[in-house]
Every structure is written in structure tokens, then in C-alpha cells.
Amino acid sequence: MKVLFIILTLNKSHGGPPKVLQSLVEGLLGKDYEIYVWTIYNDISEERIELPKDIKVVFFQSTPFISALWKGFSLSLLIYILKGNLRNFKIIHIHELWHFPHFISYVFSKPKKIIISTHGEINVWNISRNKIKNFYKFLYLKLFQSRALKKCAAVQVLTKTEMESCIKKIGMANYVVIPNGVNFDNSEFYCPDVSRDKLLFIGRISYQKGLDILLHAYCEIKTYLPTFPDLIIAGPSSSQYKYKLQTIINNFNCSSVKFISFADHTLKQQLYQQAKLFIHTSRAEGMPMAVLEGMNEGLPVLITKEVGIADEILNWNAGFIVNCNKESIQSGLLAINQDMDLENKGKNARRLVETLYRWDVIIPHYVKIYNSICEK
């Protein structure tokens, strides 16, 4: 059975979607699927995720200037599709929304063999954060995106909260809730103890992640509590937003924040071993891979209620849930000094991942959807 995955980019700096795709196709190997991946590239210097050799990957060059207006626009992809290269696929699984590869793949395919994974993109913040982008996305949503989501075979969302948001924005569709996952193993993990004295954020350093709010909260605490743990922020960033964050740090004359531009697997493991708490103060998020990975390492988490996994964290006593504002984040940060149960929270976080968010538990849900599409 031929399955085609459409994704904007495989660049590691793009965050969660490439990681999800990597784990998904690895989990599907050996299950009678012939897997293809079509994606765009525009910067050969960027490091990309590695897919198994059995996966047939086709890269399409982005078209200059036009791709700046419509993300992922590629004349070579358009020509390739016009030649009829979509016809032989039983299933077309499109990742993310808004971009050109998504649009052109849908237009030239039968909707009933298409699955669309939204990756948490349908929420109020993503659509209304900027007046210009809001108008573009609102228009795109009305003219195309809503229709595509309603007519396709399945819309994969990460959480029930995301599904409710989709229903409010676009109406009913064939939604299926399948979370992101991690490659869980039974090896030893690092429980928080007195020797682990760092606060850790790993992920894209962007406005969406709320790091400006976090830094205002954190630096203010450090002014009257100098012994408070150091903060490590690791991940790729835009120079403009990082400059804003550095300005906040300089204004407080705070020397206990460390930036790391990119964290590979080895460095991540080192950072996990130093950390007592994983932090993710996002303004809006579906199910961040970074949080799941931190929990997989036995770290309790401090996240905002806007993160899709907040209810599970609360129910499993796996960390702290705060509002996305300075005062609430400060209260959450200060709570770790009084909380004598950090080690158990870390163990609970690990058990939560083991129970609900292992890829070997999640992959069968995708297989079930693929098989149901082929049977129709």
C-alpha cells in the first residue's frame, strides 16, 4: 500500500512536525506500507531529521520571492503534481496547514483518501495574533481550509481541547484524537535531587513560547532571591526575538540565564541531567514534543494551561500548571522551593508518558485509520 506524507520541511529547526513524521514513519516500517515523503527545501545548510533508508524522500526546491509570500511555494512541486504523480497513492497524509504543498496536494487528490494533521494550528491565538496574518488566515480558512478539513477522510488532532477549538472555528468533520509520542524505553532515568539545580527550556525560541513573560517573572525573582536556580534556554531562534529576550535580561542585570543555540541528542541528555524542572510557558500549544521528551527523562514540568497536555499533568500530579502571565508564572516557579515532592512528580511524569504517549501505543491508531480509508 503506497502512503504519501506531505510536510513543509524536514529541518530540525522547524520543531515538532518533522520529529512527529520521523517517529511515525519509523513506526510504520514493516507494516506492509510503501512510504513516500514529499517536502520542500530552501536552505541546504540547515540540519534535517534523518529518515530510514527504506523511506522514499523527494525534495522540491522552493521558488524564490513567491515562497516568501506563500510558505513552501514550489514551481517544481506544482509541475510534478500536474504530471499525475499523486494518482498511485492509496493514502495522502498532509502535515500542518496553510502552506502551498498542503494546498496543491489536496486540490489534485481525492479528499476521501486524505488525512490532515493540524499540529495544533487551529486555535484563537494562532489565527488572531497579528492583524495582517489574521486576515490572511481568516480568508484562507473561509475560502479553502475549512472546506478541505470537512471533506477529507480524517482530521487528526492532538487533544480533545484542540478538537473543540476546531469545531468552533470550522464546524464538524471526521476528527480523530491521536496525541504525539516519544520513543519510550525502560532504561534508567534521572530523578530530580539536590544536585540538579537548573531550570530548563528546550524548544524553538519564539514569541509563541512565551519566553519574554517567563524572563520577566524569572529575573524579577532573582533580584530578591539570588540563590534561585539558574535558567537554561536551548533551541533555535530568530535574532529579533532573541534580542528582545536579551534586552529583558540586561535590564534586570541578570547573569543566571544561559542561551544555547541548538541542542542535539547528546547535549540534551546532559541538560536533562542538570535540570530539576522542565519549563514551557507557551501562549498557545497543541502537544509540544519537548515537554513529552522532558517528562520521558523523569522531569516534572511547569507549563501554562494553554498547553494541550495541561489537564493530564494536573491529573497525574506530574508538575505545575500556571496561567500565561508574569504573576502566575512567578508563583509556579517559587513553588518549587517549597515543594518536597519534586521527585515523585518527576516519576509521575515518566509514568504518564509510559502509559499514554509511547509511539508503540500510538502507531496502531494511525494504522487503523489508514486501513479504514483503504477499505472504503
URFEN-V597243 format. One record per residue. N is the residue number from 1. PHI is phi in whole degrees, -180 to 180 (NA if undefined). OMEGA is omega in radians with two decimals (999 if undefined). Layout:
n:N phi:PHI omega:OMEGA
n:N phi:PHI omega:OMEGA
This chain:
n:1 phi:NA omega:-3.12
n:2 phi:-86 omega:3.13
n:3 phi:-122 omega:3.13
n:4 phi:-110 omega:3.04
n:5 phi:-107 omega:3.09
n:6 phi:-109 omega:3.12
n:7 phi:-144 omega:-3.07
n:8 phi:-60 omega:-3.08
n:9 phi:-154 omega:3.02
n:10 phi:-104 omega:-3.13
n:11 phi:-63 omega:3.14
n:12 phi:-61 omega:-3.11
n:13 phi:-67 omega:-3.13
n:14 phi:-76 omega:3.05
n:15 phi:91 omega:-2.96
n:16 phi:-65 omega:-3.04
n:17 phi:-53 omega:3.10
n:18 phi:-62 omega:3.10
n:19 phi:-64 omega:3.13
n:20 phi:-62 omega:3.13
n:21 phi:-59 omega:-3.13
n:22 phi:-59 omega:-3.12
n:23 phi:-68 omega:-3.13
n:24 phi:-66 omega:-3.10
n:25 phi:-68 omega:3.06
n:26 phi:-63 omega:3.14
n:27 phi:-71 omega:-3.12
n:28 phi:-88 omega:3.13
n:29 phi:-61 omega:-3.14
n:30 phi:84 omega:-3.12
n:31 phi:-113 omega:3.04
n:32 phi:65 omega:3.05
n:33 phi:-116 omega:2.97
n:34 phi:-101 omega:-2.89
n:35 phi:-105 omega:3.08
n:36 phi:-122 omega:3.06
n:37 phi:-130 omega:3.02
n:38 phi:-110 omega:-3.09
n:39 phi:-151 omega:-3.10
n:40 phi:-107 omega:2.96
n:41 phi:-133 omega:3.09
n:42 phi:-138 omega:3.12
n:43 phi:-147 omega:-3.06
n:44 phi:-71 omega:-3.14
n:45 phi:-80 omega:-3.11
n:46 phi:-74 omega:3.11
n:47 phi:-78 omega:-3.10
n:48 phi:-111 omega:3.03
n:49 phi:-67 omega:3.14
n:50 phi:-101 omega:3.09
n:51 phi:-105 omega:3.12
n:52 phi:-56 omega:-3.08
n:53 phi:-63 omega:-3.14
n:54 phi:-73 omega:3.13
n:55 phi:-86 omega:-3.13
n:56 phi:-91 omega:-3.08
n:57 phi:-106 omega:3.08
n:58 phi:-119 omega:3.11
n:59 phi:-98 omega:3.09
n:60 phi:-120 omega:-3.14
n:61 phi:-71 omega:3.05
n:62 phi:-70 omega:-3.12
n:63 phi:-92 omega:-3.10
n:64 phi:-55 omega:3.09
n:65 phi:70 omega:-3.11
n:66 phi:-66 omega:-3.13
n:67 phi:-67 omega:3.05
n:68 phi:-73 omega:3.12
n:69 phi:-90 omega:3.12
n:70 phi:-129 omega:-3.00
n:71 phi:-56 omega:3.07
n:72 phi:84 omega:-3.14
n:73 phi:-62 omega:-3.09
n:74 phi:-144 omega:3.10
n:75 phi:-66 omega:3.14
n:76 phi:-66 omega:3.07
n:77 phi:-66 omega:3.13
n:78 phi:-58 omega:3.14
n:79 phi:-63 omega:-3.13
n:80 phi:-62 omega:3.13
n:81 phi:-71 omega:3.12
n:82 phi:-63 omega:3.10
n:83 phi:-80 omega:3.06
n:84 phi:90 omega:-3.05
n:85 phi:-78 omega:3.08
n:86 phi:-90 omega:-2.93
n:87 phi:-66 omega:-2.98
n:88 phi:-85 omega:-3.10
n:89 phi:-93 omega:3.09
n:90 phi:-75 omega:-3.08
n:91 phi:-135 omega:3.03
n:92 phi:-123 omega:-3.07
n:93 phi:-109 omega:-3.08
n:94 phi:-97 omega:3.13
n:95 phi:-106 omega:-3.14
n:96 phi:78 omega:-3.09
n:97 phi:-123 omega:2.95
n:98 phi:76 omega:-2.95
n:99 phi:-83 omega:-3.06
n:100 phi:-64 omega:3.12
n:101 phi:-57 omega:3.07
n:102 phi:-60 omega:-3.07
n:103 phi:-60 omega:-3.01
n:104 phi:-70 omega:3.11
n:105 phi:-69 omega:3.12
n:106 phi:-69 omega:-3.05
n:107 phi:-60 omega:-3.07
n:108 phi:-103 omega:3.10
n:109 phi:-129 omega:3.03
n:110 phi:-82 omega:-3.07
n:111 phi:-55 omega:-3.04
n:112 phi:-76 omega:2.99
n:113 phi:-116 omega:-3.09
n:114 phi:-110 omega:2.95
n:115 phi:-113 omega:3.08
n:116 phi:-118 omega:3.04
n:117 phi:-99 omega:-3.01
n:118 phi:-80 omega:-3.13
n:119 phi:53 omega:3.04
n:120 phi:74 omega:-3.03
n:121 phi:-79 omega:-3.13
n:122 phi:-92 omega:3.01
n:123 phi:-149 omega:-3.03
n:124 phi:-59 omega:-3.07
n:125 phi:-65 omega:-3.10
n:126 phi:-62 omega:-3.06
n:127 phi:-89 omega:-3.01
n:128 phi:-115 omega:-3.03
n:129 phi:-70 omega:-3.07
n:130 phi:-141 omega:-3.02
n:131 phi:-61 omega:-3.13
n:132 phi:-70 omega:3.12
n:133 phi:-65 omega:3.12
n:134 phi:-63 omega:3.14
n:135 phi:-64 omega:3.14
n:136 phi:-62 omega:-3.10
n:137 phi:-69 omega:3.10
n:138 phi:-61 omega:3.14
n:139 phi:-65 omega:-3.14
n:140 phi:-63 omega:3.12
n:141 phi:-62 omega:-3.10
n:142 phi:-71 omega:-3.01
n:143 phi:-82 omega:-3.04
n:144 phi:-137 omega:-2.91
n:145 phi:-60 omega:3.14
n:146 phi:-61 omega:-3.13
n:147 phi:-63 omega:-3.14
n:148 phi:-64 omega:-3.12
n:149 phi:-67 omega:-3.12
n:150 phi:-72 omega:-3.03
n:151 phi:-94 omega:-3.07
n:152 phi:-73 omega:-3.05
n:153 phi:-65 omega:-3.13
n:154 phi:-158 omega:3.03
n:155 phi:-116 omega:-3.12
n:156 phi:-90 omega:3.07
n:157 phi:-115 omega:-3.00
n:158 phi:-89 omega:-3.06
n:159 phi:-144 omega:3.06
n:160 phi:-65 omega:3.10
n:161 phi:-62 omega:3.10
n:162 phi:-66 omega:3.10
n:163 phi:-61 omega:3.11
n:164 phi:-62 omega:3.10
n:165 phi:-64 omega:3.11
n:166 phi:-64 omega:-3.14
n:167 phi:-62 omega:3.13
n:168 phi:-66 omega:-3.05
n:169 phi:-84 omega:-3.01
n:170 phi:-124 omega:-3.12
n:171 phi:98 omega:-3.07
n:172 phi:-76 omega:3.06
n:173 phi:-156 omega:3.14
n:174 phi:-86 omega:-3.08
n:175 phi:-80 omega:2.98
n:176 phi:-132 omega:-3.13
n:177 phi:-94 omega:3.07
n:178 phi:-133 omega:-3.08
n:179 phi:-77 omega:2.92
n:180 phi:-73 omega:-3.12
n:181 phi:-145 omega:3.06
n:182 phi:-133 omega:3.07
n:183 phi:-84 omega:-3.05
n:184 phi:-80 omega:2.98
n:185 phi:-136 omega:-3.05
n:186 phi:-96 omega:3.14
n:187 phi:-72 omega:-3.12
n:188 phi:-65 omega:3.05
n:189 phi:-128 omega:-2.98
n:190 phi:-102 omega:3.09
n:191 phi:-81 omega:3.11
n:192 phi:-60 omega:3.04
n:193 phi:-145 omega:-3.02
n:194 phi:-65 omega:-3.11
n:195 phi:-81 omega:-3.14
n:196 phi:-102 omega:-2.89
n:197 phi:-128 omega:-3.11
n:198 phi:-115 omega:2.94
n:199 phi:-99 omega:-2.95
n:200 phi:-131 omega:2.90
n:201 phi:-121 omega:3.01
n:202 phi:-129 omega:3.14
n:203 phi:156 omega:3.06
n:204 phi:-67 omega:3.13
n:205 phi:-89 omega:-3.06
n:206 phi:-139 omega:-3.11
n:207 phi:-57 omega:-3.13
n:208 phi:-57 omega:-3.06
n:209 phi:-76 omega:3.04
n:210 phi:69 omega:-3.08
n:211 phi:-70 omega:3.06
n:212 phi:-64 omega:3.10
n:213 phi:-68 omega:3.12
n:214 phi:-58 omega:-3.09
n:215 phi:-68 omega:3.05
n:216 phi:-59 omega:-3.14
n:217 phi:-66 omega:-3.07
n:218 phi:-67 omega:-3.08
n:219 phi:-64 omega:3.10
n:220 phi:-65 omega:3.08
n:221 phi:-62 omega:-3.09
n:222 phi:-64 omega:-3.13
n:223 phi:-68 omega:3.13
n:224 phi:-115 omega:3.10
n:225 phi:-138 omega:-3.01
n:226 phi:-60 omega:-3.11
n:227 phi:-85 omega:-3.13
n:228 phi:-62 omega:-3.04
n:229 phi:-55 omega:3.06
n:230 phi:-69 omega:-3.13
n:231 phi:-117 omega:3.07
n:232 phi:-112 omega:3.10
n:233 phi:-119 omega:-3.04
n:234 phi:-122 omega:3.09
n:235 phi:151 omega:3.11
n:236 phi:-73 omega:-3.09
n:237 phi:-151 omega:2.95
n:238 phi:-85 omega:-3.09
n:239 phi:-62 omega:-3.11
n:240 phi:-66 omega:-3.12
n:241 phi:-72 omega:3.13
n:242 phi:-64 omega:3.08
n:243 phi:-62 omega:3.10
n:244 phi:-62 omega:3.13
n:245 phi:-65 omega:-3.13
n:246 phi:-65 omega:3.09
n:247 phi:-63 omega:3.10
n:248 phi:-61 omega:-3.13
n:249 phi:-62 omega:-3.13
n:250 phi:-65 omega:3.14
n:251 phi:-62 omega:3.10
n:252 phi:-92 omega:-3.07
n:253 phi:52 omega:-3.06
n:254 phi:-98 omega:-3.08
n:255 phi:-107 omega:-3.02
n:256 phi:-105 omega:3.06
n:257 phi:-107 omega:-3.13
n:258 phi:-119 omega:3.06
n:259 phi:-99 omega:3.01
n:260 phi:-125 omega:-2.97
n:261 phi:-68 omega:3.11
n:262 phi:-155 omega:-3.11
n:263 phi:-120 omega:3.04
n:264 phi:-80 omega:-3.03
n:265 phi:-60 omega:-3.11
n:266 phi:-64 omega:-3.14
n:267 phi:-66 omega:3.09
n:268 phi:-57 omega:-3.14
n:269 phi:-61 omega:3.10
n:270 phi:-66 omega:3.13
n:271 phi:-67 omega:3.10
n:272 phi:-59 omega:-3.11
n:273 phi:-68 omega:3.14
n:274 phi:-91 omega:-2.94
n:275 phi:-92 omega:3.00
n:276 phi:-109 omega:-3.10
n:277 phi:-154 omega:3.05
n:278 phi:-101 omega:-3.02
n:279 phi:-118 omega:3.08
n:280 phi:-150 omega:-3.03
n:281 phi:-101 omega:-3.03
n:282 phi:-75 omega:3.04
n:283 phi:-75 omega:3.10
n:284 phi:-166 omega:-3.07
n:285 phi:-159 omega:3.05
n:286 phi:-79 omega:3.09
n:287 phi:-145 omega:-3.03
n:288 phi:-64 omega:3.11
n:289 phi:-60 omega:-3.09
n:290 phi:-60 omega:3.13
n:291 phi:-66 omega:3.11
n:292 phi:-61 omega:-3.14
n:293 phi:-67 omega:3.08
n:294 phi:-63 omega:3.09
n:295 phi:-64 omega:3.12
n:296 phi:-62 omega:3.10
n:297 phi:-91 omega:3.09
n:298 phi:82 omega:3.14
n:299 phi:-95 omega:2.94
n:300 phi:-68 omega:-3.06
n:301 phi:-124 omega:2.96
n:302 phi:-118 omega:-3.10
n:303 phi:-134 omega:3.06
n:304 phi:-81 omega:-3.11
n:305 phi:-68 omega:3.10
n:306 phi:-76 omega:3.10
n:307 phi:-82 omega:-2.98
n:308 phi:-59 omega:-3.06
n:309 phi:-95 omega:-3.03
n:310 phi:-58 omega:-3.11
n:311 phi:-62 omega:-3.14
n:312 phi:-66 omega:3.10
n:313 phi:-59 omega:-3.14
n:314 phi:-67 omega:-3.09
n:315 phi:-65 omega:-3.11
n:316 phi:-94 omega:-3.09
n:317 phi:51 omega:-3.05
n:318 phi:-107 omega:3.13
n:319 phi:164 omega:-3.04
n:320 phi:-126 omega:3.10
n:321 phi:-112 omega:-3.10
n:322 phi:-130 omega:2.99
n:323 phi:-82 omega:-3.09
n:324 phi:-87 omega:3.02
n:325 phi:-147 omega:-3.01
n:326 phi:-59 omega:-3.04
n:327 phi:-64 omega:-3.12
n:328 phi:-68 omega:3.11
n:329 phi:-65 omega:3.09
n:330 phi:-61 omega:3.13
n:331 phi:-61 omega:3.12
n:332 phi:-65 omega:3.12
n:333 phi:-64 omega:-3.12
n:334 phi:-67 omega:-3.13
n:335 phi:-64 omega:-3.11
n:336 phi:-68 omega:3.11
n:337 phi:-73 omega:-3.13
n:338 phi:-97 omega:-3.05
n:339 phi:-82 omega:3.13
n:340 phi:-91 omega:-3.03
n:341 phi:-113 omega:-3.10
n:342 phi:-60 omega:-3.12
n:343 phi:-63 omega:3.12
n:344 phi:-67 omega:3.07
n:345 phi:-61 omega:3.10
n:346 phi:-64 omega:3.10
n:347 phi:-65 omega:3.10
n:348 phi:-64 omega:3.10
n:349 phi:-61 omega:3.12
n:350 phi:-63 omega:3.13
n:351 phi:-66 omega:3.11
n:352 phi:-60 omega:3.10
n:353 phi:-62 omega:-3.12
n:354 phi:-61 omega:-3.06
n:355 phi:-82 omega:-2.96
n:356 phi:-115 omega:-2.91
n:357 phi:-125 omega:3.02
n:358 phi:-91 omega:-3.14
n:359 phi:-62 omega:-3.14
n:360 phi:-69 omega:3.03
n:361 phi:-87 omega:-3.03
n:362 phi:-83 omega:-3.06
n:363 phi:-53 omega:3.14
n:364 phi:-57 omega:3.11
n:365 phi:-67 omega:3.07
n:366 phi:-66 omega:3.14
n:367 phi:-58 omega:3.14
n:368 phi:-61 omega:3.12
n:369 phi:-66 omega:-3.13
n:370 phi:-58 omega:-3.13
n:371 phi:-64 omega:-3.14
n:372 phi:-66 omega:3.10
n:373 phi:-67 omega:-3.11
n:374 phi:-69 omega:-3.11
n:375 phi:-78 omega:-3.09
n:376 phi:-79 omega:999
